[in-house]
Amino acid sequence: MRSGEKVNFLTAIQYTGTSNKWVFECECGKKIIKNYKEVLKGRPKSCGCELTRKIIAKNRNYTPKVDNLTGKKFNYLTVMYATGHIEGKKGYFWHCKCDCGNEVDVLGESLKTGNTTACGCRQSIGWGNSYKHGMSGTRIYNTWMAMKQRCFNKNDSYYYNYGGRGITICDEWLGDNGFQNFYNWAMKNGYTDELTIDRINNDGNYEPTNCRWSDRFEQMNNTRKTRKFEYNGKLYTTRELESLYGIPKKVIYARLTVHGWNIEDAIKIPVRGGKNVS
């Protein structure tokens, strides 16, 4: 890096003498201190001022290295163009127009997860999501929100096992009427507050044909780590076989995997002497 060298909207002014950091002057006149290696990579392109943000977003040659949300609508917000990385804030921002007419910059992840649904106008007068369905704060609404967090929010503790594996949510359960559609499906398919949503195929998405309402016992039996055994054309876990035939699940597992028994004997021959295998 040399004094006077320009990268995007930043011009190198002076080396600070520590940690590869230089003083850069933005085209708007503001000076900032940044690691020159990051500036060369385009992080950031400017000081984050309104002037350069709009220039970057409207530049036809500029393509954000993220999912292009331009033109898409999320709840009350319609995405107009990419704002990019804003100085001092984490994540990628998009310039949106609210149904009320106001414009606002919103974090892309917040749009996708539904954490931000409007510019603030509707929440300030007591609307928000509850205006449409009156279900905010209920268990089923929290279930829907948690499902979106697992699939779209990289900071969610369960993301690695859902969105991180490519698990997503069908379009029908997202967008303006997403919750209402989800609620209607849930009511028609046995939802109660004692049940949790369960994907039939653990590698499949959240969608009507791949979801059901299960108790914790059923859901535990449907995890990817649970081994199942075929008997009479159906797959069973050892817990299910124990419930059906009365042989302890540890005994069934040992008979089948360690001692090589056939499943008919494993589930029907009584245990002798209180040992794990007979």
C-alpha atoms as an extended CHARMM CRD file, in Angstrom:
* protein
*
       278  EXT
         1         1  MET       CA              0.0000000000        0.0000000000        0.0000000000  PROA      1               0.0000000000
         2         2  ARG       CA              1.3430000000        3.4540000000       -0.9640000000  PROA      2               0.0000000000
         3         3  SER       CA              0.2330000000        6.9080000000        0.1080000000  PROA      3               0.0000000000
         4         4  GLY       CA             -2.2160000000        8.2610000000       -2.4610000000  PROA      4               0.0000000000
         5         5  GLU       CA             -3.3380000000        4.8100000000       -3.6330000000  PROA      5               0.0000000000
         6         6  LYS       CA             -7.1070000000        4.6000000000       -4.0870000000  PROA      6               0.0000000000
         7         7  VAL       CA             -9.2450000000        1.4930000000       -3.5520000000  PROA      7               0.0000000000
         8         8  ASN       CA            -12.9330000000        1.8880000000       -4.3150000000  PROA      8               0.0000000000
         9         9  PHE       CA            -13.9410000000        5.0940000000       -2.4400000000  PROA      9               0.0000000000
        10        10  LEU       CA            -10.9770000000        5.1390000000       -0.0390000000  PROA      10              0.0000000000
        11        11  THR       CA             -7.6250000000        6.8550000000       -0.6100000000  PROA      11              0.0000000000
        12        12  ALA       CA             -4.6010000000        5.8860000000        1.5100000000  PROA      12              0.0000000000
        13        13  ILE       CA             -3.2500000000        8.9260000000        3.3830000000  PROA      13              0.0000000000
        14        14  GLN       CA             -0.7630000000        7.7360000000        5.9860000000  PROA      14              0.0000000000
        15        15  TYR       CA              0.5190000000        4.5290000000        7.5870000000  PROA      15              0.0000000000
        16        16  THR       CA             -0.1290000000        4.4380000000       11.3370000000  PROA      16              0.0000000000
        17        17  GLY       CA              2.9210000000        2.2970000000       12.0220000000  PROA      17              0.0000000000
        18        18  THR       CA              1.0320000000       -0.5740000000       13.6830000000  PROA      18              0.0000000000
        19        19  SER       CA             -0.7870000000       -3.7350000000       12.5570000000  PROA      19              0.0000000000
        20        20  ASN       CA             -0.9540000000       -2.8550000000        8.8400000000  PROA      20              0.0000000000
        21        21  LYS       CA             -3.3630000000       -0.0400000000        9.6350000000  PROA      21              0.0000000000
        22        22  TRP       CA             -3.5770000000        3.0520000000        7.4390000000  PROA      22              0.0000000000
        23        23  VAL       CA             -5.4800000000        6.2960000000        7.5850000000  PROA      23              0.0000000000
        24        24  PHE       CA             -7.8770000000        6.4060000000        4.6270000000  PROA      24              0.0000000000
        25        25  GLU       CA             -9.8910000000        9.3390000000        3.3340000000  PROA      25              0.0000000000
        26        26  CYS       CA            -13.3460000000        8.5980000000        1.9440000000  PROA      26              0.0000000000
        27        27  GLU       CA            -14.7270000000       10.5280000000       -1.0360000000  PROA      27              0.0000000000
        28        28  CYS       CA            -17.1310000000       12.2240000000        1.3550000000  PROA      28              0.0000000000
        29        29  GLY       CA            -14.1290000000       13.6950000000        3.2100000000  PROA      29              0.0000000000
        30        30  LYS       CA            -14.2900000000       11.5660000000        6.3520000000  PROA      30              0.0000000000
        31        31  LYS       CA            -11.0820000000        9.8460000000        7.5320000000  PROA      31              0.0000000000
        32        32  ILE       CA            -11.0200000000        6.3510000000        8.9780000000  PROA      32              0.0000000000
        33        33  ILE       CA             -8.3230000000        3.9050000000       10.1160000000  PROA      33              0.0000000000
        34        34  LYS       CA             -8.4570000000        0.4350000000        8.6030000000  PROA      34              0.0000000000
        35        35  ASN       CA             -6.2600000000       -2.5930000000        7.9410000000  PROA      35              0.0000000000
        36        36  TYR       CA             -5.0770000000       -2.0940000000        4.3700000000  PROA      36              0.0000000000
        37        37  LYS       CA             -5.3890000000       -5.8160000000        3.5990000000  PROA      37              0.0000000000
        38        38  GLU       CA             -9.1070000000       -5.6680000000        4.3720000000  PROA      38              0.0000000000
        39        39  VAL       CA             -9.5140000000       -2.5330000000        2.2650000000  PROA      39              0.0000000000
        40        40  LEU       CA             -7.8220000000       -4.2450000000       -0.6890000000  PROA      40              0.0000000000
        41        41  LYS       CA            -10.4110000000       -7.0180000000       -0.3530000000  PROA      41              0.0000000000
        42        42  GLY       CA            -13.2030000000       -4.4470000000       -0.4550000000  PROA      42              0.0000000000
        43        43  ARG       CA            -14.0600000000       -4.6490000000        3.2430000000  PROA      43              0.0000000000
        44        44  PRO       CA            -15.0420000000       -1.8210000000        3.5030000000  PROA      44              0.0000000000
        45        45  LYS       CA            -15.3860000000        0.0330000000        0.2020000000  PROA      45              0.0000000000
        46        46  SER       CA            -15.9910000000        3.3740000000        1.9300000000  PROA      46              0.0000000000
        47        47  CYS       CA            -16.4560000000        4.9360000000        5.3630000000  PROA      47              0.0000000000
        48        48  GLY       CA            -20.0710000000        3.8340000000        5.2790000000  PROA      48              0.0000000000
        49        49  CYS       CA            -21.5260000000        7.2610000000        4.5140000000  PROA      49              0.0000000000
        50        50  GLU       CA            -24.9060000000        7.6800000000        2.8220000000  PROA      50              0.0000000000
        51        51  LEU       CA            -23.3050000000        9.1490000000       -0.3140000000  PROA      51              0.0000000000
        52        52  THR       CA            -21.0460000000        6.1940000000       -1.0840000000  PROA      52              0.0000000000
        53        53  ARG       CA            -23.5780000000        3.5920000000        0.0240000000  PROA      53              0.0000000000
        54        54  LYS       CA            -26.0510000000        4.7980000000       -2.5840000000  PROA      54              0.0000000000
        55        55  ILE       CA            -23.3710000000        5.0100000000       -5.2680000000  PROA      55              0.0000000000
        56        56  ILE       CA            -22.2600000000        1.4470000000       -4.5420000000  PROA      56              0.0000000000
        57        57  ALA       CA            -25.8050000000        0.1180000000       -4.5530000000  PROA      57              0.0000000000
        58        58  LYS       CA            -26.7610000000        1.7980000000       -7.8240000000  PROA      58              0.0000000000
        59        59  ASN       CA            -23.5740000000        0.8630000000       -9.6530000000  PROA      59              0.0000000000
        60        60  ARG       CA            -24.6220000000       -1.6390000000      -12.3000000000  PROA      60              0.0000000000
        61        61  ASN       CA            -21.3010000000       -3.4290000000      -12.0930000000  PROA      61              0.0000000000
        62        62  TYR       CA            -21.7190000000       -4.0360000000       -8.3870000000  PROA      62              0.0000000000
        63        63  THR       CA            -23.0970000000       -7.4650000000       -7.4830000000  PROA      63              0.0000000000
        64        64  PRO       CA            -23.3290000000       -8.4110000000       -3.7990000000  PROA      64              0.0000000000
        65        65  LYS       CA            -21.8260000000      -11.8000000000       -2.9130000000  PROA      65              0.0000000000
        66        66  VAL       CA            -25.0130000000      -12.8440000000       -1.1360000000  PROA      66              0.0000000000
        67        67  ASP       CA            -28.4930000000      -13.9780000000       -2.1170000000  PROA      67              0.0000000000
        68        68  ASN       CA            -29.9830000000      -11.1880000000       -4.2050000000  PROA      68              0.0000000000
        69        69  LEU       CA            -33.0830000000       -9.9640000000       -2.3740000000  PROA      69              0.0000000000
        70        70  THR       CA            -33.8070000000       -7.0450000000       -4.7240000000  PROA      70              0.0000000000
        71        71  GLY       CA            -37.5050000000       -6.8530000000       -5.5860000000  PROA      71              0.0000000000
        72        72  LYS       CA            -38.5650000000       -9.3860000000       -2.9430000000  PROA      72              0.0000000000
        73        73  LYS       CA            -41.1160000000       -8.5490000000       -0.2620000000  PROA      73              0.0000000000
        74        74  PHE       CA            -40.8080000000       -9.5650000000        3.3690000000  PROA      74              0.0000000000
        75        75  ASN       CA            -43.9070000000       -8.8200000000        5.4290000000  PROA      75              0.0000000000
        76        76  TYR       CA            -44.3930000000       -5.0180000000        5.0470000000  PROA      76              0.0000000000
        77        77  LEU       CA            -40.9520000000       -4.3670000000        3.4890000000  PROA      77              0.0000000000
        78        78  THR       CA            -40.0530000000       -4.4520000000       -0.2140000000  PROA      78              0.0000000000
        79        79  VAL       CA            -36.3230000000       -4.6440000000       -1.0190000000  PROA      79              0.0000000000
        80        80  MET       CA            -35.1960000000       -1.8460000000       -3.3580000000  PROA      80              0.0000000000
        81        81  TYR       CA            -31.4340000000       -2.3420000000       -3.6200000000  PROA      81              0.0000000000
        82        82  ALA       CA            -28.3620000000       -3.5730000000       -1.7520000000  PROA      82              0.0000000000
        83        83  THR       CA            -26.9160000000       -1.2310000000        0.8470000000  PROA      83              0.0000000000
        84        84  GLY       CA            -23.9870000000       -3.4830000000        1.6960000000  PROA      84              0.0000000000
        85        85  HSD       CA            -21.8890000000       -3.5650000000        4.8380000000  PROA      85              0.0000000000
        86        86  ILE       CA            -22.4950000000       -0.5640000000        7.0760000000  PROA      86              0.0000000000
        87        87  GLU       CA            -19.5690000000        0.7390000000        9.0910000000  PROA      87              0.0000000000
        88        88  GLY       CA            -19.7720000000       -0.3660000000       12.7060000000  PROA      88              0.0000000000
        89        89  LYS       CA            -22.5040000000       -2.9420000000       12.0780000000  PROA      89              0.0000000000
        90        90  LYS       CA            -22.3230000000       -6.6700000000       11.3760000000  PROA      90              0.0000000000
        91        91  GLY       CA            -24.0500000000       -8.3140000000        8.4310000000  PROA      91              0.0000000000
        92        92  TYR       CA            -25.2810000000       -7.3340000000        4.9830000000  PROA      92              0.0000000000
        93        93  PHE       CA            -27.9190000000       -4.6250000000        4.6770000000  PROA      93              0.0000000000
        94        94  TRP       CA            -30.6550000000       -3.9340000000        2.1150000000  PROA      94              0.0000000000
        95        95  HSD       CA            -32.5190000000       -0.7030000000        1.4170000000  PROA      95              0.0000000000
        96        96  CYS       CA            -36.2470000000       -1.3760000000        1.7720000000  PROA      96              0.0000000000
        97        97  LYS       CA            -39.4900000000        0.5080000000        1.3140000000  PROA      97              0.0000000000
        98        98  CYS       CA            -42.1940000000       -0.0330000000        3.8940000000  PROA      98              0.0000000000
        99        99  ASP       CA            -45.8740000000       -0.2500000000        2.9950000000  PROA      99              0.0000000000
       100       100  CYS       CA            -46.3540000000        3.0350000000        4.8450000000  PROA      100             0.0000000000
       101       101  GLY       CA            -43.9560000000        4.7670000000        2.4110000000  PROA      101             0.0000000000
       102       102  ASN       CA            -40.9230000000        5.0990000000        4.6840000000  PROA      102             0.0000000000
       103       103  GLU       CA            -37.5390000000        3.7440000000        3.5830000000  PROA      103             0.0000000000
       104       104  VAL       CA            -35.1070000000        1.9400000000        5.8430000000  PROA      104             0.0000000000
       105       105  ASP       CA            -31.9070000000       -0.1640000000        5.7270000000  PROA      105             0.0000000000
       106       106  VAL       CA            -32.4490000000       -3.6710000000        7.1320000000  PROA      106             0.0000000000
       107       107  LEU       CA            -30.1250000000       -6.5920000000        7.8280000000  PROA      107             0.0000000000
       108       108  GLY       CA            -30.7500000000       -9.3590000000        5.2740000000  PROA      108             0.0000000000
       109       109  GLU       CA            -30.9640000000      -12.0990000000        7.9180000000  PROA      109             0.0000000000
       110       110  SER       CA            -33.5860000000      -10.0760000000        9.7930000000  PROA      110             0.0000000000
       111       111  LEU       CA            -35.7000000000       -9.9170000000        6.6510000000  PROA      111             0.0000000000
       112       112  LYS       CA            -35.4460000000      -13.6660000000        6.0540000000  PROA      112             0.0000000000
       113       113  THR       CA            -36.1690000000      -14.6820000000        9.6390000000  PROA      113             0.0000000000
       114       114  GLY       CA            -38.9930000000      -12.1840000000       10.1100000000  PROA      114             0.0000000000
       115       115  ASN       CA            -37.2810000000      -10.4140000000       13.0090000000  PROA      115             0.0000000000
       116       116  THR       CA            -37.8430000000       -7.1270000000       11.1530000000  PROA      116             0.0000000000
       117       117  THR       CA            -41.2230000000       -6.8520000000        9.4680000000  PROA      117             0.0000000000
       118       118  ALA       CA            -41.6470000000       -3.1020000000        8.9540000000  PROA      118             0.0000000000
       119       119  CYS       CA            -39.8470000000        0.2350000000        9.2640000000  PROA      119             0.0000000000
       120       120  GLY       CA            -41.1220000000        0.6090000000       12.8100000000  PROA      120             0.0000000000
       121       121  CYS       CA            -44.3480000000        2.4370000000       12.0390000000  PROA      121             0.0000000000
       122       122  ARG       CA            -46.6500000000       -0.5410000000       12.5690000000  PROA      122             0.0000000000
       123       123  GLN       CA            -44.9840000000       -1.6550000000       15.7770000000  PROA      123             0.0000000000
       124       124  SER       CA            -45.1290000000        1.9150000000       17.1300000000  PROA      124             0.0000000000
       125       125  ILE       CA            -48.9150000000        1.9690000000       16.8330000000  PROA      125             0.0000000000
       126       126  GLY       CA            -49.3560000000       -1.5550000000       18.1620000000  PROA      126             0.0000000000
       127       127  TRP       CA            -49.6800000000       -3.4600000000       14.8780000000  PROA      127             0.0000000000
       128       128  GLY       CA            -46.8340000000       -5.7070000000       13.7790000000  PROA      128             0.0000000000
       129       129  ASN       CA            -47.5550000000       -9.3950000000       13.2400000000  PROA      129             0.0000000000
       130       130  SER       CA            -50.3470000000       -9.4130000000       15.8250000000  PROA      130             0.0000000000
       131       131  TYR       CA            -52.3160000000       -7.0300000000       13.5990000000  PROA      131             0.0000000000
       132       132  LYS       CA            -52.7170000000       -9.7610000000       11.0130000000  PROA      132             0.0000000000
       133       133  HSD       CA            -53.4420000000      -12.7930000000       13.1670000000  PROA      133             0.0000000000
       134       134  GLY       CA            -53.4350000000      -11.8940000000       16.8490000000  PROA      134             0.0000000000
       135       135  MET       CA            -51.2370000000      -14.9040000000       17.6500000000  PROA      135             0.0000000000
       136       136  SER       CA            -47.9450000000      -13.2480000000       18.5930000000  PROA      136             0.0000000000
       137       137  GLY       CA            -46.5710000000      -14.7840000000       21.7780000000  PROA      137             0.0000000000
       138       138  THR       CA            -48.5940000000      -17.9990000000       21.5230000000  PROA      138             0.0000000000
       139       139  ARG       CA            -46.8740000000      -21.3750000000       21.5340000000  PROA      139             0.0000000000
       140       140  ILE       CA            -47.6760000000      -22.1350000000       17.9020000000  PROA      140             0.0000000000
       141       141  TYR       CA            -46.3760000000      -18.7290000000       16.7990000000  PROA      141             0.0000000000
       142       142  ASN       CA            -43.1700000000      -19.2740000000       18.7820000000  PROA      142             0.0000000000
       143       143  THR       CA            -42.8430000000      -22.7050000000       17.1380000000  PROA      143             0.0000000000
       144       144  TRP       CA            -43.0560000000      -21.0630000000       13.7100000000  PROA      144             0.0000000000
       145       145  MET       CA            -40.5020000000      -18.3940000000       14.6450000000  PROA      145             0.0000000000
       146       146  ALA       CA            -38.0990000000      -20.9860000000       16.1400000000  PROA      146             0.0000000000
       147       147  MET       CA            -38.3760000000      -23.0380000000       12.9440000000  PROA      147             0.0000000000
       148       148  LYS       CA            -37.2870000000      -20.0050000000       10.9010000000  PROA      148             0.0000000000
       149       149  GLN       CA            -34.4340000000      -19.2430000000       13.2880000000  PROA      149             0.0000000000
       150       150  ARG       CA            -33.0610000000      -22.7900000000       12.9580000000  PROA      150             0.0000000000
       151       151  CYS       CA            -33.1300000000      -22.5880000000        9.1630000000  PROA      151             0.0000000000
       152       152  PHE       CA            -32.0540000000      -18.9980000000        8.4780000000  PROA      152             0.0000000000
       153       153  ASN       CA            -30.2690000000      -17.4910000000       11.4700000000  PROA      153             0.0000000000
       154       154  LYS       CA            -26.6040000000      -18.4970000000       11.4560000000  PROA      154             0.0000000000
       155       155  ASN       CA            -26.2690000000      -17.2950000000       15.0420000000  PROA      155             0.0000000000
       156       156  ASP       CA            -28.9150000000      -19.7140000000       16.2760000000  PROA      156             0.0000000000
       157       157  SER       CA            -27.4180000000      -22.5300000000       18.3650000000  PROA      157             0.0000000000
       158       158  TYR       CA            -29.2500000000      -25.1660000000       16.2790000000  PROA      158             0.0000000000
       159       159  TYR       CA            -28.5020000000      -23.6600000000       12.8510000000  PROA      159             0.0000000000
       160       160  TYR       CA            -25.6550000000      -26.0910000000       12.1310000000  PROA      160             0.0000000000
       161       161  ASN       CA            -28.0890000000      -29.0070000000       12.2520000000  PROA      161             0.0000000000
       162       162  TYR       CA            -30.7600000000      -27.3470000000       10.0880000000  PROA      162             0.0000000000
       163       163  GLY       CA            -29.8840000000      -24.4030000000        7.8380000000  PROA      163             0.0000000000
       164       164  GLY       CA            -26.2610000000      -25.4950000000        7.9960000000  PROA      164             0.0000000000
       165       165  ARG       CA            -27.2780000000      -28.8170000000        6.4260000000  PROA      165             0.0000000000
       166       166  GLY       CA            -29.3940000000      -27.1430000000        3.7510000000  PROA      166             0.0000000000
       167       167  ILE       CA            -32.7320000000      -27.6230000000        5.5260000000  PROA      167             0.0000000000
       168       168  THR       CA            -35.1270000000      -24.8170000000        4.5770000000  PROA      168             0.0000000000
       169       169  ILE       CA            -38.8280000000      -23.8980000000        4.7690000000  PROA      169             0.0000000000
       170       170  CYS       CA            -41.3320000000      -24.0190000000        1.9230000000  PROA      170             0.0000000000
       171       171  ASP       CA            -42.4920000000      -20.7340000000        0.3890000000  PROA      171             0.0000000000
       172       172  GLU       CA            -46.0320000000      -21.4020000000        1.5890000000  PROA      172             0.0000000000
       173       173  TRP       CA            -44.9280000000      -20.9930000000        5.2200000000  PROA      173             0.0000000000
       174       174  LEU       CA            -42.8950000000      -17.8160000000        4.5780000000  PROA      174             0.0000000000
       175       175  GLY       CA            -43.7320000000      -14.2900000000        3.4350000000  PROA      175             0.0000000000
       176       176  ASP       CA            -46.8310000000      -12.1900000000        4.0940000000  PROA      176             0.0000000000
       177       177  ASN       CA            -49.2120000000      -15.0720000000        4.8020000000  PROA      177             0.0000000000
       178       178  GLY       CA            -46.5780000000      -17.5400000000        5.9710000000  PROA      178             0.0000000000
       179       179  PHE       CA            -47.7240000000      -17.8600000000        9.5610000000  PROA      179             0.0000000000
       180       180  GLN       CA            -51.4060000000      -17.9700000000        8.6580000000  PROA      180             0.0000000000
       181       181  ASN       CA            -50.7520000000      -20.7970000000        6.1730000000  PROA      181             0.0000000000
       182       182  PHE       CA            -48.6580000000      -22.6360000000        8.7650000000  PROA      182             0.0000000000
       183       183  TYR       CA            -51.3780000000      -22.1770000000       11.3880000000  PROA      183             0.0000000000
       184       184  ASN       CA            -54.0850000000      -23.4880000000        9.0630000000  PROA      184             0.0000000000
       185       185  TRP       CA            -52.0080000000      -26.5750000000        8.2510000000  PROA      185             0.0000000000
       186       186  ALA       CA            -51.2620000000      -27.1730000000       11.9350000000  PROA      186             0.0000000000
       187       187  MET       CA            -54.9330000000      -27.0240000000       12.9730000000  PROA      187             0.0000000000
       188       188  LYS       CA            -55.9020000000      -29.5070000000       10.2620000000  PROA      188             0.0000000000
       189       189  ASN       CA            -53.1320000000      -31.9290000000       11.1790000000  PROA      189             0.0000000000
       190       190  GLY       CA            -53.5690000000      -32.5500000000       14.8980000000  PROA      190             0.0000000000
       191       191  TYR       CA            -51.7110000000      -29.6720000000       16.5490000000  PROA      191             0.0000000000
       192       192  THR       CA            -51.9290000000      -29.3770000000       20.3370000000  PROA      192             0.0000000000
       193       193  ASP       CA            -49.6710000000      -27.4850000000       22.7490000000  PROA      193             0.0000000000
       194       194  GLU       CA            -48.2540000000      -30.8060000000       23.9840000000  PROA      194             0.0000000000
       195       195  LEU       CA            -46.8270000000      -31.7340000000       20.5740000000  PROA      195             0.0000000000
       196       196  THR       CA            -43.7770000000      -30.5340000000       18.6430000000  PROA      196             0.0000000000
       197       197  ILE       CA            -43.2280000000      -30.2230000000       14.8960000000  PROA      197             0.0000000000
       198       198  ASP       CA            -41.3300000000      -33.1620000000       13.4250000000  PROA      198             0.0000000000
       199       199  ARG       CA            -39.9280000000      -33.7660000000        9.9240000000  PROA      199             0.0000000000
       200       200  ILE       CA            -40.7570000000      -37.2490000000        8.6380000000  PROA      200             0.0000000000
       201       201  ASN       CA            -37.5960000000      -37.3050000000        6.5100000000  PROA      201             0.0000000000
       202       202  ASN       CA            -34.8070000000      -35.7910000000        8.6050000000  PROA      202             0.0000000000
       203       203  ASP       CA            -32.9770000000      -34.7290000000        5.4530000000  PROA      203             0.0000000000
       204       204  GLY       CA            -36.0870000000      -33.0620000000        4.0280000000  PROA      204             0.0000000000
       205       205  ASN       CA            -37.4070000000      -29.5130000000        4.4000000000  PROA      205             0.0000000000
       206       206  TYR       CA            -40.1330000000      -28.0330000000        6.5490000000  PROA      206             0.0000000000
       207       207  GLU       CA            -43.1810000000      -28.3920000000        4.3020000000  PROA      207             0.0000000000
       208       208  PRO       CA            -46.7050000000      -29.8360000000        4.6580000000  PROA      208             0.0000000000
       209       209  THR       CA            -45.8890000000      -33.1890000000        3.0440000000  PROA      209             0.0000000000
       210       210  ASN       CA            -42.8280000000      -33.7710000000        5.2490000000  PROA      210             0.0000000000
       211       211  CYS       CA            -44.0540000000      -32.5540000000        8.6370000000  PROA      211             0.0000000000
       212       212  ARG       CA            -46.2560000000      -33.8850000000       11.4250000000  PROA      212             0.0000000000
       213       213  TRP       CA            -46.9870000000      -33.1810000000       15.0810000000  PROA      213             0.0000000000
       214       214  SER       CA            -45.3120000000      -35.6490000000       17.4400000000  PROA      214             0.0000000000
       215       215  ASP       CA            -44.7660000000      -36.1130000000       21.1520000000  PROA      215             0.0000000000
       216       216  ARG       CA            -41.1880000000      -36.1440000000       22.4300000000  PROA      216             0.0000000000
       217       217  PHE       CA            -41.0580000000      -39.9410000000       22.4360000000  PROA      217             0.0000000000
       218       218  GLU       CA            -41.9280000000      -40.1190000000       18.7270000000  PROA      218             0.0000000000
       219       219  GLN       CA            -39.5700000000      -37.2950000000       17.8310000000  PROA      219             0.0000000000
       220       220  MET       CA            -36.6730000000      -38.8510000000       19.7370000000  PROA      220             0.0000000000
       221       221  ASN       CA            -37.2080000000      -42.0430000000       17.7650000000  PROA      221             0.0000000000
       222       222  ASN       CA            -36.9910000000      -40.0720000000       14.5310000000  PROA      222             0.0000000000
       223       223  THR       CA            -33.5560000000      -38.5220000000       15.0040000000  PROA      223             0.0000000000
       224       224  ARG       CA            -30.8010000000      -39.2000000000       12.4820000000  PROA      224             0.0000000000
       225       225  LYS       CA            -28.7330000000      -40.9760000000       15.1590000000  PROA      225             0.0000000000
       226       226  THR       CA            -31.4370000000      -43.5220000000       16.0350000000  PROA      226             0.0000000000
       227       227  ARG       CA            -30.8070000000      -46.9190000000       14.4820000000  PROA      227             0.0000000000
       228       228  LYS       CA            -33.8510000000      -48.8240000000       13.2310000000  PROA      228             0.0000000000
       229       229  PHE       CA            -34.4040000000      -52.4980000000       12.5190000000  PROA      229             0.0000000000
       230       230  GLU       CA            -36.7870000000      -54.0620000000       10.0190000000  PROA      230             0.0000000000
       231       231  TYR       CA            -39.4200000000      -56.5200000000       11.1950000000  PROA      231             0.0000000000
       232       232  ASN       CA            -42.3740000000      -57.7180000000        9.1080000000  PROA      232             0.0000000000
       233       233  GLY       CA            -41.7450000000      -55.0280000000        6.5320000000  PROA      233             0.0000000000
       234       234  LYS       CA            -41.6400000000      -52.1070000000        9.0130000000  PROA      234             0.0000000000
       235       235  LEU       CA            -38.7810000000      -50.2290000000       10.6820000000  PROA      235             0.0000000000
       236       236  TYR       CA            -38.6270000000      -50.0980000000       14.4730000000  PROA      236             0.0000000000
       237       237  THR       CA            -36.2980000000      -48.5750000000       17.0410000000  PROA      237             0.0000000000
       238       238  THR       CA            -35.2240000000      -50.7280000000       19.9650000000  PROA      238             0.0000000000
       239       239  ARG       CA            -37.3700000000      -48.5310000000       22.2100000000  PROA      239             0.0000000000
       240       240  GLU       CA            -40.4320000000      -49.3020000000       20.0660000000  PROA      240             0.0000000000
       241       241  LEU       CA            -39.6370000000      -53.0260000000       20.0710000000  PROA      241             0.0000000000
       242       242  GLU       CA            -39.2630000000      -52.9590000000       23.8450000000  PROA      242             0.0000000000
       243       243  SER       CA            -42.6910000000      -51.3470000000       24.1480000000  PROA      243             0.0000000000
       244       244  LEU       CA            -44.2760000000      -53.9210000000       21.8470000000  PROA      244             0.0000000000
       245       245  TYR       CA            -42.6130000000      -57.1510000000       23.0550000000  PROA      245             0.0000000000
       246       246  GLY       CA            -41.4000000000      -56.4600000000       26.5940000000  PROA      246             0.0000000000
       247       247  ILE       CA            -37.7260000000      -57.3040000000       26.0030000000  PROA      247             0.0000000000
       248       248  PRO       CA            -35.3990000000      -54.5340000000       27.3130000000  PROA      248             0.0000000000
       249       249  LYS       CA            -34.0840000000      -52.3870000000       24.4880000000  PROA      249             0.0000000000
       250       250  LYS       CA            -30.4460000000      -52.9080000000       25.5650000000  PROA      250             0.0000000000
       251       251  VAL       CA            -30.9510000000      -56.6550000000       25.3320000000  PROA      251             0.0000000000
       252       252  ILE       CA            -32.5300000000      -56.3770000000       21.8780000000  PROA      252             0.0000000000
       253       253  TYR       CA            -29.6970000000      -54.1640000000       20.6460000000  PROA      253             0.0000000000
       254       254  ALA       CA            -26.9830000000      -56.4840000000       22.0040000000  PROA      254             0.0000000000
       255       255  ARG       CA            -28.6660000000      -59.5810000000       20.5630000000  PROA      255             0.0000000000
       256       256  LEU       CA            -28.9280000000      -58.0140000000       17.1050000000  PROA      256             0.0000000000
       257       257  THR       CA            -25.6190000000      -56.1330000000       16.8350000000  PROA      257             0.0000000000
       258       258  VAL       CA            -23.1930000000      -58.0150000000       19.0950000000  PROA      258             0.0000000000
       259       259  HSD       CA            -24.4180000000      -61.6130000000       19.0570000000  PROA      259             0.0000000000
       260       260  GLY       CA            -25.9130000000      -61.7290000000       15.5690000000  PROA      260             0.0000000000
       261       261  TRP       CA            -29.3590000000      -62.9870000000       16.4990000000  PROA      261             0.0000000000
       262       262  ASN       CA            -32.2020000000      -62.8210000000       14.0120000000  PROA      262             0.0000000000
       263       263  ILE       CA            -34.8320000000      -60.2520000000       14.9410000000  PROA      263             0.0000000000
       264       264  GLU       CA            -37.5920000000      -62.8010000000       15.5460000000  PROA      264             0.0000000000
       265       265  ASP       CA            -35.5850000000      -64.4740000000       18.3260000000  PROA      265             0.0000000000
       266       266  ALA       CA            -34.2020000000      -61.1830000000       19.6310000000  PROA      266             0.0000000000
       267       267  ILE       CA            -37.6200000000      -59.7800000000       20.4340000000  PROA      267             0.0000000000
       268       268  LYS       CA            -39.4600000000      -62.9430000000       21.5000000000  PROA      268             0.0000000000
       269       269  ILE       CA            -37.0700000000      -65.1700000000       23.4750000000  PROA      269             0.0000000000
       270       270  PRO       CA            -37.3640000000      -64.2300000000       27.1670000000  PROA      270             0.0000000000
       271       271  VAL       CA            -34.3350000000      -62.9610000000       29.0370000000  PROA      271             0.0000000000
       272       272  ARG       CA            -32.8560000000      -65.5840000000       31.4070000000  PROA      272             0.0000000000
       273       273  GLY       CA            -31.0850000000      -64.8830000000       34.6560000000  PROA      273             0.0000000000
       274       274  GLY       CA            -31.5110000000      -61.1280000000       34.4370000000  PROA      274             0.0000000000
       275       275  LYS       CA            -28.6010000000      -60.8170000000       32.0150000000  PROA      275             0.0000000000
       276       276  ASN       CA            -28.5030000000      -58.5500000000       29.0150000000  PROA      276             0.0000000000
       277       277  VAL       CA            -28.5420000000      -61.4730000000       26.6110000000  PROA      277             0.0000000000
       278       278  SER       CA            -29.9040000000      -65.0050000000       27.0240000000  PROA      278             0.0000000000
